Amino acid sequence: MNDRSAFSGFYKKSVDERIEILRKSAGLGEEDLKRLKDGLPIELANIMVENVVGTFQLPLGIATNLRVNGKDYLVPMATEEASVIAAASHAAKLALPEGFRATSTRPVVRGQVQIIGLSDLASPAQRIMSAKEELIEEANRFAGSLPKMGGGVIDLKVKAFEEPRRMLIAEFYVDCRDAMGANAVNTVVEGIAPRLEDLTGGRCLLRILSNLATERVSRSSVVFRRDVIGDEVVDGIIAAYDFAYADPYRAATHNKGIMNGISAVTIATGNDSRAVEAGAHAYAALSGRYLPLSKWWKDGKGNLVGELELPLALGIVGGATKIHPVAQTVLKIIGAKSANELAEVICSVGLAQNFAALRALVSEGIQRGHMRLHSRNVAIMAGAVGAEIERVASTMVAEGNIRVSRAKEILEGLRGSCSEQ
C-alpha cells in the first residue's frame, strides 16, 4: 500500500498548488496541465456534436484517500454540487487502511434485435437456436477487432413475447473488452439482422444494445470500524438502509446519493453517464420493486459493512474517452489499466458517497455540511466578488445562517464600512 491518494489539507491549497501536487503524483505533463485549465476547445466541440455554439463546463475536483484492492487512486469528479467531492474523500479516509474491495464480471453487453411480423414464435425461435453457432460466427464478422482481443460475440439467446405484440427478441452477448461497447454492439446487431430475417421470415425492427447490462456488474464492499465512526452511526445507517429498502420514495434518494459519486466520475472520464444512470435505476427495480442499490449491515464485531452492486458499462478506449482532452488527462490521473478496473474504482466511489450521505443524515443532518460548503455559492448569488466572497461566506457559516438574503445584508455592511473609510 502507498499514500498516493492521501494529501493532508488538500482542500486548503490554492488551485495552482493542487495542480502541482497532482502533476507530481500522477506524472502529468505540460499538455495535461493545459487541458485541465483550458477545457474543451470549441473547434473540437464542433466536431463532437452538431449545431455547436459553445461549451458548458463543470467544476473538476479530485477525490482523495480512495484505496481499492490495496491500490491508491486519485479520482477526478465533474460535478456542480457542493460537498460531493469532500464527502467522498472523507468517507474514503474513514475506510482506511483497508479501504474498499471490488470485483467486476466479464465486460459483456447484450444487443437486441426485435423481430416482428411473425405468424408464430416457436418455429422461428427454433430455427435461430439451431443456427446459433453459425450466427455467432457471422455476427463476429461485424465485431471489428474485438474477437482478436479475446472479446466479441460469445452467446446468443432468444426471448418470445405474445403481448403487447407478437415478437421475438434475439439477444447477442458481446464482450466489449475495454470499450463501453455501444458502437460495437449496435454494429453487430445491425449487421446480423438480414440473416435473422432470412431465417425467420420476419422483419427486424429495433437493433440496439441494452443499457441494463446485467452481465457487466461491478461490486464494491467496505468495512467502517465501530471504534472509528461510533455505534450510534453504525445503528443509524442500518436503520436508514431499512427505510430505503421498505420505501421506494426513500430508495430513489438513497440511490441518487450513490449516483452523485458514480455520475461525477463517469462524466469526468468521458463515459456515457446517461447509460450508466439508466442501467443503475433499472437494476434497482429488477426484482419488480425499486430497491436501494447498496446494502448495509453489522458484522459480528459491531462494525458497519457496506456493499454496492450495479451494472457499469464503462470504457477507457473509444468515444469521448479518447476525443475529449480533459477526459484523456482524467484517465491518466486515475491510472486504470482496464475498463473493469475503472468500473471497480467508480463503484467504490459510489459506495463511499452513499456512506457519507447516510452518515450526515443520521448525525448532523444533510444540510449542515452541504450548506457550509455551499456558502461561497450563496455569497456569489448575493453579488459578492473577489475577497468579498470568502468574508461573506465565513460570516454566514459562523452564524449558521446561510441564505441569500443574509448574504446580501452582510455584503451591504461590508461595502458600507469600506465606503466610510
N, C-alpha and C positions, 0 to 999 in steps of 0.2 A: 504494500500500500504506500501511497505517497500523499503529499499535501498540495497537489497541483491545483485543486479546486478551492482551497481554503485561503482566503486573504483577509486578514484582520482589518476591520474598519474600511472595507472596500467601498461601502456606501458613503463614507465621509470624504473620499477622494474627489478631486476635480475630474471632469471628463477626460482631459488630457492625461492625467495621472493614471486613470483606469485603463485607457488605451495603451499606455506604455507598459503597464503590468501585463496586460493581455498580449501585447507584442512579444514580450519575453517568454511568457508562459506557453503560448500557443505557437510560437515561431512564425509570427506574421511578418510579411514583407511590406515594403512601401506601397505596393499596389493594393494589398489588403487594407491598409490603413486609409488609403484614399477612398476605397469602396465604402468603408464604414462611414466616412464623413460625407461623401458626396451622394451616396444612394444610387438610385436607378436613373441613368441618363435618358433624357426624353427621346433621343434617337432610337435607343433600344426598346423603350416602351412602345414606340410607334410600330416596331416590328412584331412585338409580342402579341398585341391585341389591336383591334380595329378602332377607328374613329378617335384616336388619341388626342387629347387636348392638354394633358398634364400628367403628373404623377401624384399619388396620395401616399404619404409616408407615415409609418407608425414608429413610436419610440422603440429602440432596440436596446435591451438591457441584458445583463449577464446574471444568471442564477449561479451561485457558488455553493460549495460544500457537498455537491452530489457525488456519492460513491455508489457505483453499480457493479456488482460481481467483482468487488475488490479493486476496481479501477476508478480513478477520479476524473470527473468531467466538469468543464466549464460549459454552461448551456445558455446560448443566446435565446432570448424570448422577445417576440414582437407583440406588443400589446399597448392599448391606450388606457388600461385600467390601473390606477394606483394600487399598490400593496401586493399585487400578484407576484412580482419577482422577489420582493423582500420576504413574503410569506413562504414561497418555495425554498428559498435559501435557508431560512431559519429552520423550517421543518427538516430539511436535509441535514443540517448541522446537528439537530437533536437526535437523528438516527445514527450518527457516528458513534464508535468507529466502524461498526459492521456495515452500516449503510443498507442498500437495497439489494435484493436478489431477484434477477429477472431471467425469463426464458422466452423464446419465440418458437412457433411452429414453422414448418416449411412455408416460404412465401408464395402461396398458391391463391390465385384469384379465379373465380368462375365467370365464364362468359356464357350468356344465354341467347338461344335462338328460338324465337316464337314461331311455331308452325301452325297455320290456320287453314281453313277450307278443306278439312278432312271429314269424310263420311263416317269414319270410325277411328278409334285411337289405338286399339290393341295391335292390329297388324302393322301399321306404320311404326309403332314403337318397337315391335319385334324386329322389323327389318333394320332399324337403326342399330339396335343392340347386337344383331347378328353380324353387322359390318363394323363393330366397334373398333377393332384393331386397325382395320383399313382406314376408317375415318380419322382416328388419332394420327396415323402416319401422314395422311393427306393434310390434316389441319396443321401439322408441324411444318409443312412447306410454307405456311404463312407466318410462322413464328420467328422469322429472322434468324438472329444468331443465338437465340435462347437455347435450342437443343444442343448446340456445340458447347455451351457453357454449363450444361448439366440441368437445364430447365426445359421449358416448352410444355406442350400439352401432355399431361400424364394420365388423364382419366376422362371418361365420358359417361354421363348418366342421362336418363330421360324421365321427365315428370309429365303426367297426364291430368288435364282439368276438363270437366264437363260443364262447370259453371264458373263464372257467368257466361263463358263461351267455351265451346269445344276447341281444345288446342293441346298441342304437345310442346314441351319446352326441352330442347336438347341443351345440356349443360356441359361445356368443355372446361376442364380444370387445367389452368396454366400456371406453371412455376415460373414466376417473373424474375427470379434471381434478385438483383439489387435495384431493379426498377419498380416504380409504383405499379406499372403494368397496364394502365388504361389503354394506351395506344396499341400495345402489343395484343392484348386480349380482344379489343374491338376489331383489329385487323384479322385475327384468326377467325372470329365468328362470321365476319362479313365474307371472308374468303371461302369458308366451307359451306355457306348457305346454299349455293346452287346444287351441290352434291346432295344435300339433305332434301331439297325439292325433288330431285330425281328419284331418290329412294322412297319418299313418302307420297308423292303426288300432290302435296300441299303447297302452300305459299309461305315463304319465310318473311315475316314482317319485321319485328324488332330483332336486332342483332347487336347486343351490347353487354358490357360487363355488369356485374352486380357489385354495388358498394358495400353490401353486407358480406364481408369477407370472413366467413366463419371458419375457413380453413387457414386463415392467416392471422392467428391470435397471439397476442403478447400478454405476459403475466408478470407482475412485479409484487413482491412481498417485502414487508418491513416489520421490525420489532422496535417499539419505543419502550424503553425500560421504565418501570413504575417509579424508580428512585430518581429518574430524570424529569418526568412530566407530572408525577403525583397521582395518587389513587383516585382523587376526585375527577381529574381529567380523563383517566382511563375509563372510569364508570360512565362519565358524561358522554364520551364519544361513542361508547357502545349503545347507550340509550338513544343518542342521536341517529345512529345507524338503524336501530329498531324502528324509529319514526319513519325513516326513508323507506324501509322495507315494507312497512304497513300502508303507507300513503303515497300514491303516485305524484301528488302535488308537491310533497316534500322531496321525493326522489328526483324530480326534474331539477330542482335547485341544487340538490346534492350532486347530481351528475354535471350540472353546469360548473360547479366548483372544480371538478376534475378536469373538465374541458378548458377551463381558464389556463391551466398549465399546458395541456396537450395541444390545444389550438395555437397557443403562442409560439411554441417551438416548431410546430408544423408550418406555420406561416413563415417563420424566420428561415427555415431550410428550403423554402420554395416548393413545398409539397402542397397537395390539394386538401386544404382544410375543410372544404365543404364535403368532400368524400369521406374524410375521417369522421366528421361530425355525424353525417348520415348513418354511417356504419355503426358508430358508437350507440346512438339512440335506438336504432333498430335492434341492436344486440341486447340492449337493456329491456326490450319488450318481447324478446324471442320466446319467452315462456307463455306469452298470452297476457301477462301483466307487466306493466312498466316498473322495473326494479332498479335499485342502486347498482352501479357497475362495480363498486368496491364492497368489501366485507370487512367488518371489524369485530374482534373478539378478544377474550382474555386467555392467556396461556396459564399453565399450572403454577407459574411463579408470580402471577398477577400482572405480567407485562401486557401491554397493548399490542396486538398483532393485526396488521392490515394486509389486505390482498386486493389487487386490481387486475381484472381481466377484460380485454376488449379487442376487437379486430383493429389492426393498424396496418393499412396498406400504404407503405412509405417507400421512397426511393432515394438513392444517393447518386443515381445516374439518370439522364434523360430529363426532358421537360424543363421547367423553370429552375430546377436544381442546378442545371448546367448552363443556363442562359442568364439568369439574374445574378449580377456581380456580387451583391451582398449575400445572397444565398450561398454562393461558392465560398466566400470567406467564413460564413457561419458554419458550414460543414467542415471546413478546415479547423475551426476552433473546437468543435465537438470532437472531431477526430475519429468518428465511427468508420470502421473498415467494411461494413456491410449494412444492407438495409435492415437486417434483423437486429444488429447492434444498435442502430439508430432507434428502432422501434422500442427496444428494451430501455434505452435512456429516456425516451419520451413517455413511455408507460410509467416509469419511476417518477418522473416529474409530476405526472398526473396524480399519483398516489400521495406524493409529498404535498401537493396543492390541496388535495382533499383533507389530509390531516390538519393542515394549517387552518383551513376554513372551519372545520369542526371544532378544533381546539379554541379558536376565537369565539365561536358561537356558545360553547359550554362554559366559557370563563368570563371574559370581559365583554362579550358581545361583538358582533361583526363590525360595528361602526367605529368603535374607538380607534383601533389601529388603522383602519382603512381611511377614516377621515383625517387622522393625523398626517398620513402620507398624501392625502388629497388636498391638504391645506394650501399648498402652493398654487394648485389649480384654481382654488376658490379665490385666492388673492389676485390672480391674473384676471379672473372673471370680473372682479370688482374694479379693475383698471390699474392695478399696481404694475410698475415696470422696474427693471434693474434691481437695485438694492432694496427697493420698497417691498418686493415680493417676499423676501425672507423675513423682514421685520413684521410685516402684516401677518404672515403665516405663523411665526413663532409666538406672537401675541395671542392669536386665536387658540393655538394649541395650549398655551399656558392657562387661558381662561376656560378651556373646554367648550368653546362656543365657535364652531367652525361653520359659519354661514356667510353668504354673500353680503347680506345686509350689515352684519357686524364688520366684515372686511372693509366695506365702504366707509363705515364710521371711523375705523382705525386709520384708514388711508387719509381721510379728510383731516383727522387730527395730526397726522404726520406732516402733511403738506401745509397745514395751518401754522404749525410750530416753525417749520422751515421758512415760511414767508415772513414771519415776525422777526426772524433773526437778521 
